[in-house]
């Protein structure tokens, strides 16, 4: 079974908590702090793997959670880093945010990686918080929280030639005649409901051909198999139109070509700019003079050379294969696509804002929320240090400017605090 879309949930590992500990050794009655750091949480990494050809595995497993970091311990023992997870996907997989639809990465090349969820940083042990005025800190830093998100995976087949055309135009028969692919073939529309890949060769050149599901008018707007088909055509280097010369419904082959050409052009600029080859299929069903007449009309409509073939009778295949091989050789290589990792730049990570609410104030911002999550809120020393950090960042000053008074409620993430201007 071929699966070209899947939704998965990914979550990185939480950072391990730092330890608050003091040396307890014989003959050392008042040892200093020796709490070790927590280990970093594991990452979730998506990687393009040539050995994976479909998104089918994600039908059975949809949740991927990396291991959390171990907690620090006394005697300066650091926690163990959490193990990262690598998720193999087919080359050509596009990764989107499932909630917003934003494209996060395009894994169009072997080995391309995408950091889907960054593991939390391990918290620092109390030995890091010694200062001239704090010789014996009784608190440590908690581990950074994990990151979680829902991802939509979309597979766009990587092929040199993509066969396009109306249902039952002869695409499956053509690919079976020129390659070892064995698609389902029958004399009715929409026999092909999923893409098929084959490798064709002529001379010393070989190339991949994708037999894609048949299109109908309105496909660029999502009708029929619509976008599910056209997204695969976007990945091909050559678009090969297969036009049936004797449609069962007695429709006009030239008009059929115009319909499909319009849908391809309307779907995306990327498809519109690809080289095109025209194939006139099933020529064994009409007389030679009718073949010549139709070929002339198609060449006039397309402005391109038309290759008449009969895949069943093995007629005209060699000239077509030479033309496709030539077109593949001449076609520009797909540009390298930068892999975007969803790690905020410093400006975004540090950004925060304060919103006035009916019953107090709400402070929003990734940096501030994580600062709270990594603070031991049950320790008075840790709370005083948090207050100084918020003062240094400017949060306390902004609250004062907005009119906050002692006793007002200030919400940061999941936590609520009572505002005080003094430490």
C-alpha positions in Angstrom: 0.0 0.0 0.0 1.2 3.5 -0.9 0.6 6.2 1.7 1.6 9.8 0.8 0.2 11.7 3.8 0.5 11.1 7.6 0.1 13.1 10.8 2.4 12.4 13.7 3.0 13.8 17.2 6.5 14.4 18.3 7.9 15.4 21.7 11.4 15.9 22.8 12.8 14.9 26.1 12.7 17.2 29.2 16.0 18.3 30.6 17.0 16.6 33.9 16.9 18.6 37.1 20.0 19.9 38.7 20.9 18.7 42.2 21.0 20.7 45.4 23.6 18.9 47.5 26.5 19.5 49.9 29.6 17.5 50.5 29.3 15.3 53.5 32.7 13.8 54.1 34.5 12.6 57.2 36.4 15.5 58.8 34.7 18.0 56.6 31.8 19.2 58.7 30.7 22.1 56.5 31.4 21.0 52.9 30.5 23.2 50.0 27.8 22.7 47.4 28.4 19.8 45.0 25.1 19.3 43.1 25.6 18.0 39.6 23.8 19.2 36.4 20.9 17.4 34.9 21.3 15.8 31.5 20.0 17.3 28.3 16.7 15.8 26.9 16.8 13.9 23.6 15.9 15.5 20.3 13.4 14.3 17.7 15.0 14.4 14.3 13.3 13.5 10.9 15.8 12.3 8.3 15.3 11.5 4.6 16.2 7.8 4.0 16.6 6.2 0.6 15.5 2.8 2.1 12.0 4.2 3.0 9.6 4.5 0.1 6.2 5.3 1.7 4.7 6.9 4.8 2.8 3.7 5.5 4.7 3.0 8.8 3.1 6.1 10.3 -0.4 4.6 9.9 0.6 2.2 12.8 2.8 4.5 14.9 2.1 8.2 15.2 3.7 9.2 18.5 7.4 9.7 18.9 8.8 10.8 22.3 12.5 11.2 23.0 14.0 10.3 26.4 14.3 12.9 29.1 17.6 13.7 30.7 18.6 12.2 34.0 18.7 14.3 37.1 22.0 15.5 38.6 23.3 14.0 41.8 25.6 14.9 44.7 29.4 14.6 44.5 29.1 16.7 41.2 27.6 13.7 39.3 25.9 14.9 36.1 22.7 13.3 34.8 22.8 11.2 31.7 21.6 12.8 28.4 18.3 11.5 27.1 18.5 9.4 23.9 17.4 11.2 20.7 15.0 9.7 18.2 15.6 9.6 14.5 12.5 9.2 12.3 13.3 7.9 8.8 11.0 9.2 6.0 11.1 8.9 2.2 13.2 11.4 0.2 10.8 14.0 -1.0 8.8 14.4 2.2 7.5 17.8 3.0 7.0 18.6 6.7 4.3 21.0 7.7 2.9 22.3 11.0 -0.3 20.3 11.2 -2.2 23.2 12.9 -1.1 26.1 10.8 -0.1 24.5 7.5 3.2 26.3 7.5 6.0 24.5 5.6 8.8 23.7 8.0 11.1 21.7 5.9 11.4 20.0 2.5 13.6 16.8 2.7 14.3 16.6 -1.0 17.7 15.0 -0.7 19.2 11.9 0.8 20.3 12.5 4.4 18.5 15.8 4.7 17.5 16.4 8.4 14.9 18.3 10.3 15.0 19.0 14.0 11.4 18.5 14.8 11.7 19.0 18.5 14.7 20.2 20.5 15.4 18.5 23.8 15.3 20.5 26.9 18.6 21.8 28.5 19.6 20.1 31.7 19.2 22.2 34.8 22.3 23.4 36.7 23.2 22.1 40.0 23.6 24.3 43.1 27.4 24.5 42.7 26.8 26.9 39.8 25.0 29.5 42.0 27.8 30.2 44.5 28.7 33.9 44.7 30.4 36.3 47.0 27.2 36.9 48.9 25.8 33.3 48.5 28.3 30.8 49.7 25.8 27.9 50.3 22.9 28.0 47.7 20.2 25.7 48.7 18.5 25.6 45.3 19.3 24.2 41.9 17.8 24.8 38.4 15.1 22.5 37.1 15.4 21.0 33.7 14.1 22.9 30.6 10.7 21.7 29.5 10.2 19.4 26.5 8.9 20.7 23.1 5.9 19.0 21.5 4.2 19.6 18.2 1.9 17.9 15.6 3.4 17.5 12.2 1.8 16.8 8.8 4.1 14.7 6.5 3.4 14.9 2.8 5.3 12.8 0.3 6.0 14.1 -3.2 7.4 11.4 -5.4 10.9 12.0 -6.8 10.8 11.0 -10.4 12.5 12.2 -13.7 9.3 11.8 -15.8 5.7 12.2 -14.6 2.9 10.8 -16.8 -0.2 13.0 -16.7 -3.5 12.5 -18.5 -7.2 11.8 -18.2 -8.2 8.5 -16.5 -7.8 5.5 -18.9 -5.4 7.4 -21.2 -2.9 4.6 -21.2 -0.4 5.8 -18.7 -0.3 2.5 -16.7 0.1 0.4 -19.9 2.9 2.7 -21.1 4.9 2.4 -17.8 4.5 -1.4 -17.8 5.7 -1.6 -21.4 8.9 0.4 -20.8 9.9 -0.6 -17.2 9.5 -3.5 -14.8 6.7 -1.8 -13.0 3.5 -3.8 -12.8 0.6 -1.3 -12.1 -3.0 -2.4 -12.0 -4.4 -2.1 -15.6 -8.1 -2.3 -16.5 -10.4 -0.8 -19.2 -12.2 1.6 -16.9 -11.4 5.1 -15.4 -9.5 5.5 -12.2 -7.8 2.1 -12.3 -4.7 3.7 -10.8 -5.5 5.1 -7.4 -1.9 5.5 -6.2 1.3 6.4 -8.0 3.6 3.8 -9.5 7.3 4.1 -10.1 9.3 2.4 -12.8 12.8 2.7 -14.2 13.2 3.0 -18.0 16.4 2.9 -20.0 17.6 3.6 -23.5 21.2 3.6 -24.7 23.4 4.3 -21.6 20.8 6.5 -19.9 18.2 5.3 -17.3 15.5 7.4 -15.7 12.5 7.0 -13.4 9.0 7.3 -14.6 6.0 8.0 -12.3 2.6 6.7 -13.4 0.3 9.1 -11.6 -3.5 8.8 -11.0 -5.7 10.1 -13.8 -6.9 13.7 -13.6 -10.2 15.3 -14.3 -11.2 18.9 -15.1 -11.0 21.0 -11.9 -8.1 18.9 -10.5 -6.1 22.0 -9.7 -8.9 23.1 -7.4 -8.9 19.7 -5.7 -11.6 17.9 -7.7 -11.3 14.1 -8.1 -7.8 13.1 -6.9 -6.9 16.7 -7.4 -4.1 17.9 -5.2 -3.1 14.4 -4.2 -2.0 13.8 -7.8 -0.6 17.2 -8.7 1.7 17.5 -5.7 3.6 14.4 -7.1 3.9 16.0 -10.5 5.6 19.0 -8.9 8.6 16.8 -8.0 9.1 15.4 -11.6 11.7 17.0 -13.9 9.7 16.3 -17.1 5.9 16.4 -17.6 4.8 13.8 -20.1 1.2 14.3 -21.4 -0.5 11.0 -22.4 -3.4 11.7 -24.8 -5.7 8.9 -25.8 -6.4 9.0 -29.5 -9.7 7.1 -29.4 -11.5 7.8 -26.1 -14.4 5.5 -25.3 -16.6 8.4 -24.5 -15.9 9.8 -28.0 -14.5 13.1 -26.5 -12.1 15.2 -28.6 -8.5 14.2 -27.8 -7.2 17.8 -28.5 -9.7 19.2 -26.1 -8.8 16.6 -23.5 -5.1 17.7 -23.8 -6.1 21.3 -23.3 -8.1 20.4 -20.2 -5.1 18.6 -18.6 -2.6 21.2 -19.7 -4.7 23.9 -18.1 -5.0 22.0 -14.8 -1.2 21.4 -14.7 -0.5 25.1 -15.4 -3.1 26.3 -12.9 -1.8 24.2 -10.0 1.6 25.9 -9.5 4.2 28.0 -11.3 6.7 25.2 -10.6 4.7 22.8 -12.8 4.1 25.4 -15.4 7.8 25.9 -16.0 8.8 22.2 -16.5 9.7 20.8 -19.9 6.8 18.9 -21.6 6.7 15.9 -23.9 3.4 14.9 -25.7 2.4 11.2 -26.3 -0.5 10.1 -28.4 -1.5 6.7 -27.1 -3.4 3.7 -28.4 -2.7 4.4 -32.1 -3.4 0.8 -32.9 -7.1 1.6 -32.5 -7.3 4.2 -35.4 -6.2 4.1 -39.1 -2.9 5.7 -40.2 -4.5 8.7 -41.9 -6.5 9.5 -38.7 -3.3 9.2 -36.7 -1.6 11.7 -38.9 -4.5 14.1 -38.7 -4.7 14.0 -35.0 -0.9 14.3 -34.6 -1.0 17.5 -36.6 -3.8 19.0 -34.5 -2.0 18.1 -31.2 1.3 19.6 -32.5 -0.6 22.8 -33.5 -2.3 23.0 -30.1 0.9 22.3 -28.0 3.6 23.8 -30.2 5.6 20.6 -29.5 6.5 17.4 -31.3 4.0 14.6 -30.6 5.1 11.0 -30.3 2.4 8.4 -31.4 2.7 5.1 -29.6 0.9 1.8 -28.9 2.2 0.3 -25.7 0.2 -2.9 -26.3 1.6 -3.3 -29.8 5.1 -2.0 -28.8 4.9 0.7 -31.5 6.8 4.0 -31.3 8.3 3.3 -27.9 12.0 3.7 -28.8 11.7 7.2 -30.3 9.7 8.3 -27.3 12.3 6.8 -24.8 15.1 8.6 -26.7 13.2 11.9 -26.5 12.5 11.4 -22.7 16.1 10.5 -22.1 17.3 13.6 -23.9 14.8 15.8 -22.1 15.9 14.4 -18.7 19.6 15.0 -19.6 18.8 18.6 -20.6 16.5 19.4 -17.7 18.0 21.5 -14.9 18.7 19.8 -11.6 16.3 20.6 -8.8 17.8 23.3 -6.6 19.0 22.4 -3.1 16.3 23.3 -0.6 17.4 24.7 2.7 16.2 22.7 5.7 14.6 24.9 8.2 14.8 24.0 11.9 12.0 25.3 14.1 14.4 26.8 16.6 13.5 30.5 17.2 16.2 33.0 16.5 17.4 35.0 19.5 15.1 37.9 18.9 12.0 35.6 18.8 13.2 33.5 21.7 13.8 36.6 23.9 10.7 38.4 22.9 8.0 38.9 25.6 5.0 41.1 26.1 2.6 42.0 29.0 -1.2 42.1 28.6 -3.6 43.8 31.0 -6.4 41.6 32.1 -9.5 42.2 34.3 -8.0 40.5 37.3 -4.3 41.3 36.8 -1.6 41.0 34.2 -0.4 38.2 31.9 3.3 38.0 30.8 3.8 36.1 27.6 7.0 35.0 26.0 9.0 31.7 25.5 12.0 32.9 27.4 10.0 34.1 30.4 7.8 31.0 30.6 10.9 28.7 30.4 12.6 30.7 33.1 9.6 30.1 35.4 9.5 26.4 34.5 13.2 26.0 35.4 12.9 27.7 38.8 12.2 25.8 42.0 9.2 27.8 43.1 9.1 26.2 46.5 12.5 27.6 47.5 12.8 31.2 48.8 16.3 31.7 47.6 15.3 30.5 44.1 12.3 32.9 44.1 14.5 35.9 45.1 16.9 35.0 42.2 13.9 34.8 39.8 12.8 38.2 40.9 16.2 39.7 40.2 16.2 38.1 36.7 12.8 39.5 35.9 14.0 42.9 37.1 17.1 42.7 34.9 15.1 41.6 31.8 12.7 44.5 32.4 9.5 42.7 33.2 9.2 44.3 36.7 9.8 47.8 35.3 7.2 47.3 32.5 4.6 46.1 35.1 5.3 49.2 37.1 4.8 51.4 34.1 1.5 49.7 33.3 0.3 50.5 36.8 0.8 47.2 38.6 0.6 47.5 42.4 1.7 45.2 45.2 -0.8 42.4 45.6 -1.9 42.3 41.9 -2.0 38.9 40.2 0.6 38.3 37.5 0.2 35.1 35.3 3.2 33.6 33.5 2.4 30.4 31.6 0.6 28.0 34.0 1.6 29.9 37.1 0.1 32.8 39.0 2.2 35.1 41.2 1.4 38.0 43.6 3.2 41.1 42.3 5.7 42.9 44.5 8.1 45.6 43.4 10.6 44.6 46.1 12.7 41.5 46.3 
